[in-house]
Amino acid sequence: MDFSGLSRQYQALSPGILTAVGEVLEEGTYIGGAQIKTLEDALARRSGARFALGCANGTDALTLALLAFGARPGEAVFLPAFTFAATAEAVALRGATPVFVEVDESFTLDPAALEEALDRTRREGRLRPAGVIAVDLFGLPADYGRILPLVRREGLWLLEDAAQSFGAARGGRAACSFGEIAAASFFPTKPLGCYGDGGAVFTSRSRRAELLDSLRLHGRGIEKYDHRILGLNSRLDTLQAAILLEKLKVFDRELARRREIAAFYTERLSGAVRTPVIPAEAEPSWAQYTIRLPDRMQRDRMKLHLSIRGIPSAVYYPKPLHLQGAFACFGLRKGALPFSETLCEQVLSLPVHPYLTDDEVCCVADAVLEALREGAGLL
Ligand SMILES: *Cc1c(COP(=O)(O)O)cnc(C)c1O
């Protein structure tokens, strides 16, 4: 059994993908081909944001957004401690200070903890609160119903890290439309992935879209070789756009299958193990299906039990960001964010890709239940 499902997906889609790739190679417009605009229009339609702009990867999408917001030294940017490193890396590379905040039981930014961190930062007076990055972790849009009013009240910008959530929705609104800017990734194993690196920024404000468009092209002005601001070379290439257009054709079907598998796991496993906490109004993209075991020892034992039976699983993430060497300079020690630290010892993601067969899905659930029974016998 395979964790990502990419090879089975390729088996299923290869005729269309090979044709699309062949067309790009023959047309010869490897950068800036017509497929890019077609894809951007499709992405915007699907997300509900007015504009989508392709870029080189999800990390660049975050960086482009931070450049557009003008993030700089002396500013505090609030973000969850339980996420992939890129979320905080983009902030620190701009010279701004990531302020790590707890997540809640749903694995996304805890609005109450955010408010506390904001108050504390204002009281301390050392940094100017500038913005919030909420992460739609594992494909569940964060609690924007509570985060947005806070962000507005405090006059901050909101960046949605939608690297894992393209296709998801919450409260009837699509992911990539919550933040003033949203950043998506098309890394191969994300719910919508290309065959290399790729990403996109989303916004509904035309001025922001113009700025982001310039920033991804070396800060280009209206004319070529006129550069008014510092930007990046961060384009999505035509081959990746053509591949994504093919994958978009089956995306809704794949998403439905992910949801079916997640619902099956939850039905079989809830009560026996902690299953994902999904608010009633949310429809995740199920980038990951993540269970929680009581502690690190039982989590690691579960992982081993599954692997002996040929079932792959993954730990997203084994270490919270405030305890990573790269962010040690921001001064938080072990114990500073206890819930995020505990999650890192408890989480285990099960295979949830849309190309799993019913038999395989049953087999995963049975193996989890069996490990729990055996584990109980050992205690
Ligand atoms: C994957 C990911 C990114 C980075 O995307 P890349 O395309 O790999 O640069 C950023 N944030 C989160 C939460 C991610 O999962």
PDBQT file of the ligand as one rigid body, heavy atoms in Angstrom, charges set to zero:
ROOT
HETATM    1  C1  LIG A 401       3.481  22.128   1.904  1.00  0.00    +0.000 C 
HETATM    2  C2  LIG A 401       3.280  23.270   2.802  1.00  0.00    +0.000 A 
HETATM    3  C3  LIG A 401       3.883  24.520   2.573  1.00  0.00    +0.000 A 
HETATM    4  C4  LIG A 401       4.940  24.744   1.511  1.00  0.00    +0.000 C 
HETATM    5  O1  LIG A 401       4.590  24.410   0.228  1.00  0.00    +0.000 OA
HETATM    6  P1  LIG A 401       5.753  24.067  -0.822  1.00  0.00    +0.000 P 
HETATM    7  O2  LIG A 401       5.030  24.021  -2.123  1.00  0.00    +0.000 OA
HETATM    8  O3  LIG A 401       6.337  22.762  -0.434  1.00  0.00    +0.000 OA
HETATM    9  O4  LIG A 401       6.743  25.175  -0.774  1.00  0.00    +0.000 OA
HETATM   10  C5  LIG A 401       3.554  25.569   3.418  1.00  0.00    +0.000 A 
HETATM   11  N1  LIG A 401       2.710  25.414   4.435  1.00  0.00    +0.000 NA
HETATM   12  C6  LIG A 401       2.125  24.231   4.712  1.00  0.00    +0.000 A 
HETATM   13  C7  LIG A 401       1.166  24.134   5.861  1.00  0.00    +0.000 C 
HETATM   14  C8  LIG A 401       2.398  23.118   3.915  1.00  0.00    +0.000 A 
HETATM   15  O5  LIG A 401       1.825  21.944   4.199  1.00  0.00    +0.000 OA
ENDROOT
TORSDOF 0
